[in-house]
Structures are given as C-alpha cells and as structure tokens.
Amino acid sequence: MFGSVRIRLTLWYAGVLALSLVAFALVIYYAAARSFHERQDESLRSTAQTVASAYVEEIGEAHSLTKAAEIVLVELTFPNRYVLIIDSNGHTIASSKNLSGTVLTIPPGTVGFVTVDGVRIAVVPVSTDPALGFAAVAEPLSVLEEGLGVLRRDFFAGVPLVLLLASLGGYLLARKSLAPIASMVSEQQRFIADASHELRTPLAVLRGETEVALGKTRTVEEYQESLTLIQEEAERLSRIVEDLFILARQPIESPTTLTKEQVSLTEVVKDCARAAQVLAVRKGVQLKLENGATSIALNADEELIKRMILNLLDNAVKYTPEGGEISLALEKHNGSAEIVVRDTGIGLSKMDQQRVFDRFYRVDKARSRALGGAGLGLSIVRTIVEAHGGEITVESATHQGTTFTVSLPL
C-alpha cells in the first residue's frame, strides 16, 4: 500500500515539476528570443546610422551620390550583413558585394524595421533632407536561429535530466517521509494481532465452559467449579483490557498532559511493598524493603507511578521460585530518584533483555500464560517511565536473577 502511495506521490511531484519546468523553459526561451531580436534591431540600426553618416561625408567630398555610395560600401564591410544605399524614390544606388545573388525588395517608404524573406532590415534616413535617400542594413534571421537552436537543445537535454534527478529525489524523500508511518502501521497490525490472540483464549474458555455448564443439568459443586473457572478467566480478561487501556491512554503518550502533583515517592514505594507482600507470601517468596533515602518528593502522576512499581514487583514474584528473595530499594543518585527491584528468579538471556519491554513479549510463553501474564506489564512500565522523562534499565543473567532500575528526574 505504501509502495503505491510513494509511487503516486512521486508521479504527482514529477507531473507538477514537469509542468513547472516546461513553463519556466518557455518563459526563458521567449524572453531570450525577444532579447535577441531587440539586440539585433538595435545593432542593425546603429550600423545603418554609421553607414548614413559616412555616406553624408562622402557626398560632400565626391559631389556625386553614386560615387559616394560606392566609396562607403568599399570602406564599410560587415560579415553576414548586407548594406544598401537607396535614393528617395526607393531605387538602389549601391549595395555591398556580399549581396550579389540576393534580391531584397524593400517596400517603398519604409523607415524603421522590416522583415523580407527571412532577412531583418533596418532603414534610416541619411539626413534630414529626404532627397539624399536612405541607408539600409540587413541581416538574415538565421544568425539568431543558431543561438536560439543552441538554447532549445540545452532545454531539451536539461529539462528531462533535471526532471529525472528531481523525481528520483522526490521518490527517496517520499520513501523516507512515509517510512515512520509504514513502521507505525506494521506495529499497529502486530499489536492488533497479538491483542486478538491474547483475548481469544480467555473468550474461548468462557464460551466453552459456559456451553459445557449449560449442556446438561449438573450438581451444585459442578456449577461452582464452572463459575470459578469463568471468574478466573473473566479476571484475566479484565486485566488484559485494563492493560491495553493504559497503553492507549493519551497522558502516557504525552508527558505534558499527565496529571502531575507533588508525590512522596518514599510513601508510594512503602505502599507498593505492602501491597506486593501479599503476593510474595502466597508464592513463598521473601520480599524486603531496603532502607534508602529518608524522604524523596517527586512531581508525578501518583497512580501511574504505583502501577509501574507494582508491575515490577508482580513480575518479580511471578518469575522467582519458592524460597527466593525480592528486594525493593529507593535512593537518590545524581539528581534522580532510583527505584531498584532485584530478584533471584529465572533471569533473562541477552536476547530476552533486548525484547523484554516489547508488548506481548513473554520469555516463557507457556509459564507466563499459566501465571496469568499477557506480556504487557513491562511494556506499561517502560511507557510510564518514559512519560515521566525517566529511563529504565535491566541487568540479568539466566538462572541468576534480574535487576530492574528506574531512574526518574527530580
């Protein structure tokens, strides 16, 4: 899907750019053509005025229009330009030698510029006396066409090349810009698939047990067993839904919108230790609260901080075998409050440590399911920690226990 979007964006970009380049090239080309023609006209008029001035001087010395015209045309030669001296009746008195074989018919009475058979002609009066005639200088338009042809070739070669390079850059830019979105969509699809998988099992158990219980008349004890199982699966389902809701909460994603207040982190840690003590005793695990800083206050969301600590303790209890030990410590370190949870549980391998905070990731899937875990607890922990501007690290080794350290800025 995103490949198609990238291609469509690139095509739109290339199309708009192509139209822009073509329009730009046309504007430049016609502006250049107009400028070339204006320069040609100005040059032809200047040359014609030069011829007229020289002709007037020669008339004063030669006292003959024809002889004066011939002398001027011998003295003044211009490559690729034709020079004519015309009398007041429009008849040619003399013309430059390079005009041989070329017939220029200048309309009678022409003064200024005229184009005849692909030749641009400038006609100026020799003097204020009309009887002295006119000087005309002509140049083929093909001289300009050579320059304009070079410009056209440059455009024909340059525009497609620029368009190709820009389109390639646009495709790479679109690919880079859409990469985060594509990653988010892949992550969303994986999250939905994992969530569906986790919700499917308790729902299947609830439906199956209900169908079995309603299949025939049963004793009170059998109904109680079925209801107990249904209750356990419903509680598990509620925990999963609650965890998903916490992960989806806007305050978690936007730290600036958290409901923050001054919280005694010392008291929060003590409350969490007392709450988790019940789980530890039931599991046969020793949980102790280590003496650390006497009083630490933190500007935070108290409910989320409690949820974060309880998730860490619950995780430690689940994966610490009977007879093991768990410790909870709170201390100050380099301007931050550090909450440290250590256990003597099954530990984590290097690979597991890299993924342990991923949603729905479980080290031992069968055991986690049996313990009621859905692989969301540590993901919620990291989300809460990051929402408070902190960080969490894990140190562990297989069968040697695990240590989670949460650092929150004070």
C-alpha positions in Angstrom: 0.0 0.0 0.0 2.7 2.4 0.9 4.7 1.5 -2.2 1.7 2.6 -4.2 1.4 5.8 -2.2 5.1 6.5 -2.7 4.7 6.0 -6.5 1.6 8.2 -6.6 3.3 11.0 -4.7 6.4 10.7 -6.9 4.2 10.9 -10.0 2.3 13.9 -8.8 5.5 15.6 -7.8 7.1 14.7 -11.2 4.0 16.0 -13.0 3.9 19.3 -11.2 7.6 19.7 -11.6 7.4 18.8 -15.3 4.8 21.5 -15.9 6.8 24.0 -13.9 10.0 23.2 -15.8 8.3 23.4 -19.2 6.6 26.7 -18.3 9.9 28.1 -17.0 11.7 26.9 -20.1 9.1 28.5 -22.4 9.2 31.8 -20.5 13.0 31.8 -20.6 13.1 30.8 -24.3 10.7 33.5 -25.5 12.3 36.1 -23.2 15.7 35.2 -24.7 14.2 35.3 -28.3 12.7 38.7 -27.7 16.0 39.9 -26.2 18.0 38.5 -29.2 15.7 40.3 -31.7 15.8 43.6 -29.8 19.6 43.4 -29.8 19.7 42.6 -33.5 17.4 45.5 -34.3 19.5 47.9 -32.2 22.7 46.6 -33.8 21.3 46.9 -37.3 20.0 50.5 -36.6 23.4 51.5 -35.2 25.2 50.1 -38.2 22.7 51.8 -40.6 23.3 55.1 -38.8 27.1 54.6 -39.2 26.6 54.0 -42.9 24.4 57.1 -43.3 27.0 59.3 -41.5 29.8 58.0 -43.7 27.6 58.5 -46.8 26.9 62.1 -46.0 30.6 62.9 -45.5 31.5 61.3 -48.8 28.8 63.2 -50.7 30.4 66.5 -49.5 33.8 65.3 -50.9 32.7 63.4 -54.1 29.8 65.6 -55.1 28.1 62.5 -56.5 25.6 60.3 -54.8 26.6 57.2 -56.8 30.3 57.6 -56.3 29.9 58.5 -52.6 27.7 55.4 -52.1 30.3 53.1 -53.8 33.2 54.6 -51.7 31.2 54.0 -48.5 30.4 50.4 -49.4 34.0 49.7 -50.2 35.2 51.2 -46.9 32.4 49.6 -44.7 32.1 45.9 -44.9 30.2 43.8 -42.3 30.2 39.9 -42.2 26.8 38.4 -42.6 25.2 41.8 -43.2 24.1 43.5 -46.4 24.3 47.2 -46.9 22.3 49.2 -49.4 22.1 52.9 -50.3 18.6 53.8 -51.6 17.5 57.1 -53.2 14.4 59.0 -52.3 12.4 57.0 -54.8 13.3 53.7 -53.4 15.8 52.7 -56.1 19.1 51.1 -55.0 22.0 53.4 -55.7 24.6 50.9 -54.5 24.8 47.6 -52.5 27.5 45.6 -50.7 29.3 42.9 -52.7 28.1 40.1 -50.4 24.6 40.9 -51.6 25.2 39.5 -55.0 22.7 36.9 -55.9 20.4 38.0 -53.1 17.3 40.1 -54.0 16.0 42.4 -51.2 12.8 44.1 -52.1 12.3 46.9 -49.5 8.7 48.3 -49.6 8.7 51.9 -50.8 8.6 54.5 -48.0 9.9 52.1 -45.3 11.6 53.7 -42.4 12.5 51.6 -39.4 12.4 47.8 -39.4 11.0 45.3 -41.8 11.4 41.6 -42.4 11.6 40.3 -46.0 12.2 36.7 -47.0 13.8 35.7 -43.6 16.0 38.8 -43.6 15.7 41.6 -41.0 16.3 45.1 -42.4 16.9 48.4 -40.6 16.2 51.5 -42.8 17.2 55.0 -41.6 17.2 58.4 -43.5 20.6 59.6 -44.5 19.9 63.0 -43.2 17.1 65.4 -42.6 17.0 66.1 -46.3 14.8 63.3 -47.8 16.4 63.9 -51.2 19.6 62.2 -50.1 17.8 58.9 -49.7 18.2 56.1 -47.1 20.7 53.7 -45.7 19.6 50.1 -45.1 21.4 47.3 -43.3 20.1 43.7 -43.4 21.0 40.5 -41.6 19.5 37.0 -42.0 17.3 35.8 -39.1 19.2 32.5 -39.3 22.0 34.2 -37.3 19.6 34.4 -34.3 18.2 31.0 -35.0 21.6 29.4 -34.4 21.7 30.9 -30.9 18.1 30.0 -30.2 18.7 26.5 -31.5 21.5 26.0 -29.0 19.2 27.2 -26.2 16.5 24.8 -27.3 18.9 21.9 -27.4 20.1 22.8 -23.9 16.5 22.9 -22.7 15.6 19.6 -24.4 18.5 17.9 -22.7 18.5 19.7 -19.4 14.8 19.6 -18.5 14.4 15.8 -18.8 17.6 15.3 -16.8 16.6 17.7 -14.0 13.1 16.1 -14.0 14.7 12.6 -13.7 17.0 13.6 -10.9 14.3 15.6 -9.1 11.8 12.7 -9.4 14.4 10.3 -8.0 15.0 12.7 -5.1 11.2 13.0 -4.7 10.8 9.3 -4.5 13.6 8.9 -1.9 12.1 11.8 0.1 8.6 10.3 -0.1 10.0 6.9 0.9 11.9 8.4 3.9 8.9 10.5 4.9 6.5 7.6 4.8 8.9 5.2 6.5 7.7 6.1 10.0 4.1 5.8 9.0 4.7 2.4 7.4 6.6 1.3 10.6 3.6 2.5 12.7 1.1 0.6 10.6 3.2 -2.6 10.8 3.5 -2.1 14.6 -0.3 -1.5 14.8 -1.0 -4.6 12.8 1.3 -6.7 15.0 -0.3 -5.1 18.1 -3.8 -5.9 17.0 -2.8 -9.4 16.0 -1.2 -10.0 19.4 -4.1 -8.4 21.3 -6.6 -10.5 19.4 -4.6 -13.6 20.2 -4.4 -12.8 23.9 -8.2 -12.0 24.0 -9.2 -15.1 22.0 -8.0 -17.6 24.7 -10.0 -16.3 27.7 -13.0 -15.7 25.5 -12.8 -19.3 24.1 -12.5 -20.6 27.7 -15.5 -18.6 28.8 -17.6 -19.7 25.9 -16.6 -23.3 26.1 -17.1 -23.6 29.9 -20.5 -21.9 29.6 -21.6 -24.3 26.9 -20.4 -27.3 28.9 -22.2 -26.0 32.0 -25.5 -25.4 30.1 -25.2 -28.7 28.2 -27.0 -30.7 30.9 -28.2 -30.4 34.5 -25.3 -30.5 36.9 -24.7 -30.6 40.7 -24.1 -27.5 42.7 -20.4 -28.5 43.1 -20.0 -28.8 39.3 -21.7 -25.4 38.7 -19.4 -23.9 41.3 -16.3 -25.3 39.6 -17.5 -23.9 36.3 -18.3 -20.5 37.8 -14.9 -20.4 39.5 -13.1 -21.1 36.1 -15.3 -18.5 34.4 -14.4 -16.0 37.2 -10.7 -16.6 36.8 -10.8 -16.2 33.0 -13.0 -13.1 33.3 -10.5 -11.5 35.8 -7.7 -12.4 33.4 -9.6 -10.8 30.5 -10.2 -7.7 32.6 -6.5 -7.4 33.4 -5.7 -7.6 29.7 -8.3 -5.0 28.8 -7.1 -2.7 31.6 -3.5 -3.0 30.4 -4.5 -2.2 26.8 -6.4 0.8 28.0 -3.4 2.1 30.0 -1.2 1.7 26.9 -3.7 3.6 24.8 -4.2 6.5 27.3 -3.2 9.9 25.9 -1.4 11.1 29.1 1.0 8.2 28.7 1.9 9.2 25.2 2.1 13.0 26.0 4.1 13.7 29.2 2.8 17.3 29.2 -0.8 16.2 29.8 0.0 13.9 32.7 -1.9 14.7 35.9 1.1 15.6 38.0 1.3 16.6 41.6 3.8 16.6 44.4 4.1 13.0 45.5 6.0 11.4 48.3 7.9 8.7 46.5 9.0 7.2 49.7 5.5 6.6 50.9 4.4 5.3 47.4 7.2 2.8 47.5 6.2 1.6 51.0 2.6 1.3 50.0 3.6 -0.8 46.9 5.8 -3.0 49.1 2.9 -3.7 51.5 0.6 -4.5 48.6 3.0 -6.9 46.9 3.8 -8.6 50.2 0.5 -10.5 49.9 1.6 -11.9 46.5 5.0 -12.8 47.9 3.7 -14.6 50.9 1.3 -16.6 48.7 4.1 -17.6 46.5 6.5 -18.4 49.3 8.9 -15.7 48.4 10.6 -13.2 50.7 10.1 -9.5 49.9 12.0 -6.9 51.8 12.1 -3.1 51.5 15.7 -1.8 51.8 16.3 1.3 53.8 17.4 4.1 51.4 16.7 7.8 51.3 14.5 9.0 54.1 12.3 11.3 52.1 12.1 11.8 48.3 9.4 14.0 46.7 8.6 13.9 43.0 6.3 15.8 40.7 4.4 12.9 39.0 1.2 11.0 38.4 0.8 9.0 41.6 -1.5 6.3 40.2 0.8 5.7 37.3 3.9 5.5 39.5 2.1 3.0 41.7 1.1 0.9 38.7 4.7 1.0 37.5 6.2 -0.2 40.8 3.5 -2.9 41.3 4.1 -4.2 37.8 7.8 -4.6 38.5 7.1 -6.4 41.8 4.4 -8.6 40.3 6.8 -9.6 37.5 9.5 -10.4 40.1 7.1 -12.5 42.2 5.9 -14.5 39.1 9.4 -15.4 38.0 11.0 -16.0 41.3 10.7 -19.6 42.5 9.5 -20.6 46.0 12.1 -19.7 48.6 13.6 -16.9 46.5 14.1 -13.3 47.5 13.0 -10.0 46.2 14.2 -6.6 47.3 12.8 -3.1 46.7 15.0 0.0 47.2 14.6 3.7 46.7 17.6 6.1 46.7 18.9 9.4 45.3 21.6 9.3 42.6 22.9 12.3 40.5 19.7 14.4 40.9 17.4 11.5 40.1 15.3 9.1 42.2 16.2 5.5 41.6 13.8 2.6 42.2 15.6 -0.7 42.1 13.8 -4.1 42.1 16.0 -7.2 42.4 15.0 -10.8 42.4 16.7 -14.2 42.5 14.4 -15.6 39.8 15.0 -17.4 36.5 16.8 -14.5 34.9 16.9 -13.3 31.3 19.2 -14.1 28.4 20.8 -11.4 26.3 18.2 -11.8 23.6 15.3 -11.6 26.1 16.8 -8.5 27.7 16.5 -6.7 24.3 12.8 -7.6 23.9 11.5 -7.8 27.4 9.8 -4.4 27.2 8.0 -5.2 23.9 4.3 -5.5 24.0 3.0 -9.1 24.4 6.6 -10.5 24.6 7.0 -13.3 27.1 10.2 -15.1 27.9 8.4 -18.4 28.7 5.0 -18.3 26.9 3.6 -21.4 28.5 4.6 -20.4 32.0 3.5 -16.8 31.5 0.1 -17.9 30.4 -0.2 -20.2 33.3 0.7 -17.3 35.7 -1.9 -15.1 34.0 0.5 -12.9 32.2 -0.2 -11.4 28.8 3.3 -9.8 28.2 2.0 -6.2 28.8 3.3 -5.5 32.3 6.9 -4.4 31.5 5.7 -2.6 28.4 3.4 -0.5 30.6 6.3 0.1 33.0 8.5 1.5 30.3 5.7 3.6 28.9 5.0 5.2 32.3 8.7 5.8 33.0 9.3 7.5 29.7 6.2 9.6 30.1 7.8 11.0 33.3 11.0 11.7 31.5 12.9 8.8 33.1 14.6 5.7 31.9 14.6 2.0 32.9 17.4 -0.5 32.5 17.7 -4.2 33.1 20.6 -6.4 34.3 20.2 -10.1 34.3 21.7 -13.5 33.6 20.0 -16.8 33.1 19.2 -18.5 36.5 20.9 -15.7 38.4 18.2 -13.3 38.9 17.2 -9.9 37.4 17.6 -6.3 38.4 15.3 -3.5 37.1 16.5 0.1 37.8 14.1 3.0 37.2 15.6 6.5 37.1 13.2 9.4 37.5 14.4 13.1 37.3 13.7 15.1 40.5 
